[in-house]
Amino acid sequence: LKRKGFEYHTEALQKDLFHTYFKNTANKKIDSPDNIPLKSADNKEFDKMLNTFIGKMKTIDVRHLEMPLPLVTILNELDNLPEGHSLFVQHKKIPQFLLPELKEKKFYWLIREDGPGDVKLLIFR
């Protein structure tokens, strides 16, 4: 949040209870997951893009991971993704907090929801 112009302070109320307050000192508009457009794709569009990365795609399944491990795992994989390759992610939901990170890191993504608890993401540059 510091990169986005926020300052903070924390108060210890009890031994195990803390309140942290954030203030936007830069008065910048902050992208929230609600104002990042979803790049949802139909099956044909998704499959067409998927086929362009045959042989240049890493696949991971984060459906079994507890929060925040799906986000952390995806970001770690993207840090090591070779240029011209893609990351195919099997997820149980649309990862709302990942989308601003992808935007900031200048990645493109397509999302396909195949049913409850079955979301596919294709992330690439």
C-alpha positions in Angstrom: 0.0 0.0 0.0 2.9 2.3 0.5 3.6 2.2 -3.3 0.0 3.5 -3.7 0.5 6.5 -1.4 -0.8 5.2 1.9 0.6 5.7 5.4 -0.4 3.6 8.4 -0.2 3.4 12.1 -1.0 0.5 14.5 -2.4 0.7 18.0 -2.0 -2.2 20.5 -5.3 -2.4 22.3 -4.6 -5.7 24.1 -2.0 -8.4 24.1 -3.5 -10.1 21.1 -5.6 -7.3 19.6 -4.3 -4.6 17.3 -5.9 -2.0 15.1 -4.1 -0.8 12.0 -5.3 2.4 10.2 -4.5 3.4 6.7 -4.6 6.8 5.1 -4.3 7.7 1.5 -1.9 10.7 1.6 -1.3 10.8 -2.1 -5.0 11.3 -2.9 -4.7 8.9 -5.8 -7.5 6.9 -7.3 -6.9 3.3 -6.2 -7.8 0.4 -8.4 -10.0 -2.0 -6.5 -10.8 -5.5 -7.8 -14.3 -4.1 -8.6 -13.0 -1.7 -11.2 -10.6 -4.0 -12.9 -12.4 -5.4 -16.0 -12.6 -9.1 -16.1 -11.3 -10.6 -19.3 -13.8 -13.5 -19.5 -13.6 -15.6 -22.6 -16.0 -18.0 -24.3 -14.8 -21.6 -24.9 -13.8 -20.9 -28.5 -11.8 -17.8 -27.7 -10.1 -19.4 -24.7 -9.2 -22.6 -26.6 -7.8 -20.6 -29.5 -5.5 -18.6 -27.2 -4.6 -21.8 -25.3 -3.5 -23.4 -28.6 -1.1 -20.6 -29.3 0.9 -21.6 -26.3 1.2 -25.3 -27.0 4.7 -26.3 -25.8 5.2 -22.9 -24.1 2.8 -23.3 -21.1 3.2 -24.1 -17.4 0.2 -25.6 -15.7 -0.6 -25.3 -12.0 -3.6 -26.3 -9.9 -4.3 -24.1 -6.9 -7.8 -25.3 -6.1 -6.6 -27.3 -3.0 -4.7 -24.4 -1.5 -5.9 -22.1 1.3 -5.8 -18.4 1.1 -3.4 -16.6 0.4 -1.4 -19.5 -1.1 -3.2 -19.5 -4.5 -2.2 -15.8 -5.0 1.4 -16.3 -3.8 1.8 -19.5 -5.9 0.6 -17.8 -9.0 2.8 -14.7 -8.5 5.9 -16.9 -7.8 5.3 -18.8 -11.0 4.9 -15.6 -13.0 8.2 -14.3 -11.7 9.9 -17.4 -13.3 7.8 -17.5 -16.5 10.0 -17.3 -19.6 9.2 -14.6 -22.2 6.7 -15.8 -24.7 5.3 -18.5 -22.4 2.0 -18.6 -20.5 0.7 -19.9 -17.2 -2.5 -22.0 -17.2 -4.1 -22.0 -13.7 -6.9 -24.2 -12.4 -8.6 -22.3 -9.6 -11.8 -22.6 -7.6 -12.9 -19.0 -8.1 -12.0 -15.8 -9.9 -9.0 -14.5 -8.0 -10.1 -10.9 -7.5 -6.9 -9.7 -5.7 -4.7 -11.2 -8.3 -6.1 -9.1 -11.1 -4.7 -5.7 -10.0 -1.3 -7.4 -9.5 -1.5 -8.8 -13.1 -2.4 -5.4 -14.4 0.5 -3.8 -12.5 3.0 -6.4 -13.9 1.6 -5.8 -17.4 0.2 -9.4 -17.9 -2.8 -10.2 -19.9 -5.3 -12.8 -18.8 -8.3 -14.7 -20.0 -10.8 -16.3 -17.6 -13.2 -19.2 -18.3 -15.7 -20.4 -15.7 -16.5 -24.1 -16.4 -18.8 -24.4 -13.4 -18.9 -23.9 -9.7 -15.5 -24.3 -8.2 -13.9 -24.7 -11.7 -12.2 -21.6 -13.1 -9.5 -21.6 -15.7 -7.1 -18.7 -16.1 -4.6 -18.2 -18.9 -2.0 -15.6 -18.0 0.6 -14.3 -20.5 2.4 -11.2 -21.8 
